[in-house]
Amino acid sequence: MKKRVLVTGGAGFIGSNFCNLKSDVYDVVALDNLFLGSPKNLNSNTKFVQGDACNLEDLQQCGDTFDAVIHLAGTSSAPMFMDDGFADGYVNSVESFVRSIEFARQSGANKFIYASTSSLYGNNPIPLLEDQDVTPPNHYAVTKFCYEHCARCYHQVYPELDIVGFRFMSVYGPNEESKGRYANMISQFLWDIARDLPPVIYGDGEQFRDFTNVADIVQAMELAIETPAGFGNKVYNIGRGESTSFNDIFKTLNAALGKDIEPIYIPNPVKEGYVKGQHADISLIQEELGYQPTVTLKQGIGALVQDLDLAKIRETSSDSLRSN
Ligand SMILES: NC(=O)c1ccc[n+]([C@@H]2O[C@H](COP(=O)([O-])OP(=O)(O)OC[C@H]3O[C@@H](n4cnc5c(N)ncnc54)[C@H](O)[C@@H]3O)[C@@H](O)[C@H]2O)c1
């Protein structure tokens, strides 16, 4: 019998990729309140439930028993916490986490897998390692730090539930259109260049990220589900262990699209903890879960260019506040 897996935020970018790639392996249910996600992201093998992960009744609508719960719902990037988004951003992220972990335990799951973030590291020394001291540089990262500490305490009380937090690096791939201006830089640059718009780059463009294809994130989540129960409460980096500058991404996209668009460079307007560089040490997840990145940047960008459908993009702006 297939394992039953609930994915909160399952109609969003990462969640829908997990559901679509793994619905033949697992019996998958996606819960999403459609704040950013879209049911159009999901294939027909995934059961979709429209509802809120902050609400126990909505979680119960998804089913009585699960083997694993993957918690991806929440306020998913730092700009969403600005101005009017501040209080709701916190409430949504923290409440959806605590309701989902409680629901996971009550539903009999033996794995609770959740999204933390590499943003926690701020401008720590590179390569980024799980045991470095971290001081979350913005409200978004604070909510993920809260998840990690909540998970640690929860596991002390309920050790029968294995808990795995993933500090995702910069994730890109298909199904980001519904995220619009909150999508990864690769997608936002791609959409701009394809429409002959000059993307805006903050600073000199030499900032770099450990760009990771969503298929490899899905791989890690499956490994966490399949690892025998009893391994406790863990936090892992997921990345490629390689980094690339925005300028180099830009050149690769121009070449892949056969264009010669010039970006516009502006002084960096981000005041709160802008990250200059990101590069993960992935040895822990490699040793403990057997994770290996499989999609090169060239392959991942090639696939995005091949499947480009500009009609699907929700809302972007080449000069609005970049999400990362
Ligand atoms: N994409 C990245 O590079 C990245 C990096 C680090 C961490 N993360 C984390 O991974 C998770 C998934 O990110 P994503 O990129 O797929 O973002 P996303 O915004 O596409 O996905 C989140 C989904 O959750 C839904 N949602 C929000 N609040 C909800 C609630 N209360 N109940 C039900 N659904 C709700 C949204 O509608 C959306 O579909 C997020 O927690 C994000 O913070 C993402």
The ligand as an SDF file (V2000), in Angstrom:
LIG
                    3D

 44 48  0  0  0  0  0  0  0  0999 V2000
   11.5300   28.8060   -2.7280 N   0  0  0  0  0  0  0  0  0  0  0  0
   12.6390   28.9360   -2.0040 C   0  0  0  0  0  0  0  0  0  0  0  0
   13.7310   29.2690   -2.5310 O   0  0  0  0  0  0  0  0  0  0  0  0
   12.5950   28.6790   -0.5280 C   0  0  0  0  0  0  0  0  0  0  0  0
   13.7890   28.7900    0.1920 C   0  0  0  0  0  0  0  0  0  0  0  0
   13.7680   28.5470    1.5720 C   0  0  0  0  0  0  0  0  0  0  0  0
   12.5900   28.2050    2.1920 C   0  0  0  0  0  0  0  0  0  0  0  0
   11.4380   28.1200    1.4810 N   0  0  0  0  0  0  0  0  0  0  0  0
   10.2090   27.7530    2.1890 C   0  0  0  0  0  0  0  0  0  0  0  0
    9.6230   26.6400    1.5610 O   0  0  0  0  0  0  0  0  0  0  0  0
    8.1960   26.7030    1.6880 C   0  0  0  0  0  0  0  0  0  0  0  0
    7.5530   26.5900    0.3140 C   0  0  0  0  0  0  0  0  0  0  0  0
    8.0520   27.6640   -0.4690 O   0  0  0  0  0  0  0  0  0  0  0  0
    7.5890   27.9330   -1.9380 P   0  0  0  0  0  0  0  0  0  0  0  0
    8.7510   28.5510   -2.6230 O   0  0  0  0  0  0  0  0  0  0  0  0
    6.9340   26.7390   -2.5080 O   0  0  0  0  0  0  0  0  0  0  0  0
    6.5360   29.0930   -1.7000 O   0  0  0  0  0  0  0  0  0  0  0  0
    5.0140   29.2400   -2.1520 P   0  0  0  0  0  0  0  0  0  0  0  0
    4.5650   30.5550   -1.6550 O   0  0  0  0  0  0  0  0  0  0  0  0
    4.8760   28.9330   -3.5940 O   0  0  0  0  0  0  0  0  0  0  0  0
    4.3150   28.0670   -1.3380 O   0  0  0  0  0  0  0  0  0  0  0  0
    3.6680   28.2480   -0.1170 C   0  0  0  0  0  0  0  0  0  0  0  0
    2.2250   27.8390   -0.3250 C   0  0  0  0  0  0  0  0  0  0  0  0
    1.5680   27.8750    0.9350 O   0  0  0  0  0  0  0  0  0  0  0  0
    0.2750   28.4130    0.7350 C   0  0  0  0  0  0  0  0  0  0  0  0
   -0.1110   28.9240    2.0560 N   0  0  0  0  0  0  0  0  0  0  0  0
    0.3400   30.0180    2.7110 C   0  0  0  0  0  0  0  0  0  0  0  0
   -0.2070   30.0820    3.9340 N   0  0  0  0  0  0  0  0  0  0  0  0
   -1.0360   29.0060    4.0480 C   0  0  0  0  0  0  0  0  0  0  0  0
   -1.8820   28.5200    5.0670 C   0  0  0  0  0  0  0  0  0  0  0  0
   -2.0030   29.1580    6.2370 N   0  0  0  0  0  0  0  0  0  0  0  0
   -2.5850   27.3910    4.8360 N   0  0  0  0  0  0  0  0  0  0  0  0
   -2.4840   26.7300    3.6560 C   0  0  0  0  0  0  0  0  0  0  0  0
   -1.7070   27.1520    2.6470 N   0  0  0  0  0  0  0  0  0  0  0  0
   -0.9900   28.2800    2.8500 C   0  0  0  0  0  0  0  0  0  0  0  0
    0.4250   29.4330   -0.3550 C   0  0  0  0  0  0  0  0  0  0  0  0
   -0.7800   29.6780   -1.0380 O   0  0  0  0  0  0  0  0  0  0  0  0
    1.4590   28.7700   -1.2530 C   0  0  0  0  0  0  0  0  0  0  0  0
    0.8280   27.9700   -2.2420 O   0  0  0  0  0  0  0  0  0  0  0  0
    7.8860   28.0200    2.3900 C   0  0  0  0  0  0  0  0  0  0  0  0
    7.7090   27.7620    3.7670 O   0  0  0  0  0  0  0  0  0  0  0  0
    9.1450   28.8390    2.1720 C   0  0  0  0  0  0  0  0  0  0  0  0
    9.3380   29.7800    3.2120 O   0  0  0  0  0  0  0  0  0  0  0  0
   11.4240   28.3430    0.1330 C   0  0  0  0  0  0  0  0  0  0  0  0
  1  2  1  0
  2  3  2  0
  2  4  1  0
  4  5  1  0
  4 44  2  0
  5  6  2  0
  6  7  1  0
  7  8  2  0
  8  9  1  0
  8 44  1  0
  9 10  1  0
  9 42  1  0
 10 11  1  0
 11 12  1  0
 11 40  1  0
 12 13  1  0
 13 14  1  0
 14 15  2  0
 14 16  1  0
 14 17  1  0
 17 18  1  0
 18 19  2  0
 18 20  1  0
 18 21  1  0
 21 22  1  0
 22 23  1  0
 23 24  1  0
 23 38  1  0
 24 25  1  0
 25 26  1  0
 25 36  1  0
 26 27  1  0
 26 35  1  0
 27 28  2  0
 28 29  1  0
 29 30  1  0
 29 35  2  0
 30 31  1  0
 30 32  2  0
 32 33  1  0
 33 34  2  0
 34 35  1  0
 36 37  1  0
 36 38  1  0
 38 39  1  0
 40 41  1  0
 40 42  1  0
 42 43  1  0
M  CHG  2   8   1  16  -1
M  END
$$$$
